[in-house]
Amino acid sequence: MEDEDKYSISEADTSYRQIEDELGSVVSVGKKANIPSDEAKPKTIPRPGAGQKIYEIDPSLLAHREHLDFRFGQYKRLHDEINKYEGGLDTFSRGYEKFGFIRSATGVTYREWAPGAKSAALIGDFNNWNSNADVMTRNEFGVWEIFLPNNVDGSPPIPHGSRVKIRMDTPSGVKDSIPAWIKFSVQAPGEIPYSGIYYDPPEEEKYVFKHPQPKRPKSLRIYESHVGMSSPEPMINTYANFRDDVLPRIKKLGYNAVQIMAIQEHSYYASFGYHVTNFFAPSSRFGTPEELKSLIDKAHELGLLVLMDIVHSHASNNTLDGLNMFDGTDSHYFHPGSRGYHWMWDSRLFNYGSWEVLRYLLSNARWWLDEYKFDGFRFDGVTSMMYTHHGLQVAFTGNYSEYFGMATDVDAVVYLMLANDLIHGLFPEAVTIGEDVSGMPTFCLPTQDGGVGFDYRLQMAIADKWIEILKKQDEDWKMGDIVHTLTNRRWLEKCVAYAESHDQALVGDKTIAFWLMDKDMYDFMALDRPSTPRIDRGIALHKMIRLITMGLGGEGYLNFMGNEFGHPEWIDFPRGEQQLPNGSVIPGNNYSYDKCRRRFDLGDADYLRYRGMQEFDRAMQLLEEKFGFMTAEHQYISRKNEGDKVIIFERGNLVFVFNFHWHNSYSDYRVGCSTPGKYKIVLDSDDALFGGFNRLNHSAEYFTNEGWYDDRPRSFLVYAPSRTAAVYALADDDLEPALSDEAEPVLADEAEPEPVDP
């Protein structure tokens, strides 16, 4: 919108407040948690700082000061204008209290911003879909409104759970749309379009949160998940089943956060939740909003953070169910023309310079934190947001001119700065993670210092590097290349590392386990039959890849559900044949759910080799929980030997030794270290419990010798078997391996797997 429009809209907000005062106090949807919390403490969104500290942190930025100062100036200007015309970000981000359906003591008000519409009416089950019954009025700023008084008996004019839509006469014709701020939508059996649902359950049906939200952990260990495909059965799973069956598993595996995909409603299931149609509505495929709240509350009871995979980078191009052409124009929430269309994703792109788009998206972020008690977000597709080329067909080399130039969408970057201000100001324990492949400098620095404000960047280059390496023969693996990729991150900017996420598991790609073991996984994973060299190699390297990624890759770690035990095959959502505009046809899978599930039973079976990989992943999490090495300040890489294929490094108080050689094992191999004393093994990838060959003696003690070695002041001698990783810690009286033979398995009532003979 133009500047004068956004001022006008804000002036109209004054009349909104007056109307709300006349209608009575607003009844909030969802009961506040009666639990101990910090909510009583005043939370404020900090005012912009000077925005200059980024130049102290990274003097290379001085060459691009004009761009960065302009960016910060735009951010500061918007901050000031929101304060002036909206009463601040706190008020501005509560758009869901002004737009959509607002229940008061005397009735229901419905408002919608649709400046392109010529007329509008609220229709639904409550008025037999009669477009003449409840005609809306438009103010001069394009906001349509209607007030429906309570029924004579005091009951609400729209029954809870009934279907609603807005019918508009638009430049594109008459259309029925789901309200943009709808809180729930469903697809009725036998119907293709979704319907908006007026969601206002009686008090006795509203979920009441019982457990406080956990504090943000120092190190973040994330279990990435998807509710719908979280069942071992070929079906769409539910919030309730995920709560009861999957959350306890995540806790036992040692993770401290669960990141949930596909929460925002999306009419196309196979989009993995990334083509959002209804931004304020939790997906109805999996259950009700109250059941989602119950899931989140259960996670909090278990001490797990719940992060939401939020999509503000684009929207579905679906004109029936979503925001596309909502008011009959292509420039309503999005950029008009080609700038508003993502040709690769076939989706619409938001106009982050629009006042009302800012209100919508900032309110959306706040809604999920406030109403559902999510603990933070993974912002999807941030690279696409920050550049007008969306990162497509662009190779980022690290040259700073690639980040700060005409291709940068400053409006989008400023939106992200405001979003981080809002989240961290009102929800101080909340975590924000940005999915950025470009390596944008300042991405994880505070906004007050001139940064974008994220807590973490997803270190996406690591997964790409592993796929590149896995296509090579073992002798062509370069230790220096591995180390460089794992450690190539910006100073003072935290990263979440992962060897693979959901991206690598999708049809058309392969998981690490499948790259390593391929079709042998179908026939040789049972312990009662001989293994193969491919299986032995695959299991060994699967464990090593994950451990070195966690050990060197960042300050957080992520795993996609099922990959902890090397889930076989790929993910393929149920889909039919698809004909593309150019006439080519993409074959379907006959709407099968067979590849759209997680076979947790494989990882739990004590007669399969998957169990060993699962137990190793659990041991990694427990090791990090005990020693906190991912966030330790001390990190030193003492060896990356290309001939021996050995990598040795210190992280915190631990010493990691990786031997990637395919057949060479090394006796009396000298390992440099910084701290003197007696060391013991605390994690061994070759342990029989993890499907290894048991070649290391866990009772052995390793004493340091003085004298420089590999630029370390002292060293000790170890046995380094081929394709094995071992972690050493200074010994104390109660030091035990991260997961001993007596440790409780993921499913406590199952037996330990049989050791694998070498």
Number of C-alpha atoms within 10 A of each C-alpha: 16 9 10 8 16 18 18 13 20 20 14 15 15 13 11 15 12 10 13 18 12 11 18 13 12 17 14 13 17 21 15 14 15 11 13 11 12 12 10 7 7 7 14 15 18 13 14 19 14 14 19 16 17 21 18 11 14 13 11 13 19 13 13 16 14 11 18 23 15 12 21 26 17 16 23 20 13 18 18 17 16 21 16 12 17 19 13 15 25 20 14 22 22 18 20 21 18 19 22 21 22 20 25 20 14 20 20 21 20 20 24 22 24 23 19 20 24 16 17 27 23 26 22 22 15 15 15 9 18 15 17 12 12 17 18 22 15 20 12 11 16 17 18 22 20 19 20 15 18 17 12 8 6 11 12 19 18 22 15 14 15 15 22 24 22 23 25 25 17 20 13 15 11 16 19 21 26 26 29 25 24 22 23 25 30 19 15 10 6 6 9 11 16 20 24 27 23 22 21 23 15 10 11 8 11 17 19 18 21 16 19 17 25 20 14 17 14 13 19 26 27 27 27 22 23 23 23 24 25 25 22 15 16 16 16 16 20 22 26 19 18 22 20 14 13 19 20 16 16 23 19 19 23 22 26 24 25 28 25 19 21 23 27 24 26 29 26 15 18 14 14 19 22 27 27 30 28 27 28 24 26 23 28 20 20 19 15 20 22 19 18 23 22 20 22 27 26 19 25 23 15 17 19 28 30 27 26 25 24 24 24 22 22 25 27 24 21 21 17 19 27 24 25 24 23 29 29 22 18 19 19 23 28 24 18 16 10 10 15 19 20 18 11 8 14 14 20 28 25 25 23 26 20 20 20 21 18 22 19 22 21 25 24 22 25 24 20 22 19 15 16 20 22 24 29 26 23 23 21 21 20 24 22 22 27 25 22 17 16 19 19 13 7 10 9 14 10 12 8 16 13 17 20 22 14 12 15 19 21 25 19 22 24 24 22 26 22 24 24 25 26 22 22 22 18 21 20 17 16 24 23 22 24 26 19 23 17 22 22 19 21 24 24 23 22 21 28 21 20 25 22 26 24 26 20 25 27 24 30 20 18 22 21 14 15 17 18 11 16 15 12 10 8 13 12 12 18 16 18 16 12 20 19 13 19 23 15 15 17 15 12 10 18 22 23 25 30 25 29 23 20 18 14 19 22 18 14 10 15 20 25 26 22 20 16 23 22 17 14 16 22 11 11 18 20 16 18 12 10 13 17 15 10 16 21 20 14 23 25 24 22 24 29 23 19 23 23 20 24 25 26 25 26 26 23 23 25 25 23 22 25 21 26 24 26 27 24 24 20 19 23 21 22 17 16 13 12 12 11 9 7 6 8 9 11 11 11 14 15 10 12 15 18 17 20 23 24 22 20 22 13 21 24 24 18 19 18 20 32 28 28 32 25 27 25 28 25 23 24 24 22 20 19 20 19 10 16 19 22 25 18 15 9 12 18 17 20 18 21 19 14 16 10 15 23 21 22 22 24 22 20 17 17 24 26 22 23 25 23 28 21 15 10 14 16 15 11 10 13 16 21 27 27 17 15 15 15 15 21 22 25 22 24 29 31 24 24 19 25 29 28 24 19 19 16 18 12 16 9 11 15 19 16 20 16 14 11 13 17 15 14 17 16 20 24 20 15 20 16 24 23 21 26 26 26 25 24 22 22 19 17 10 5 6 12 16 20 22 23 14 12 7 13 15 21 20 15 11 8 12 13 21 22 17 17 20 12 9
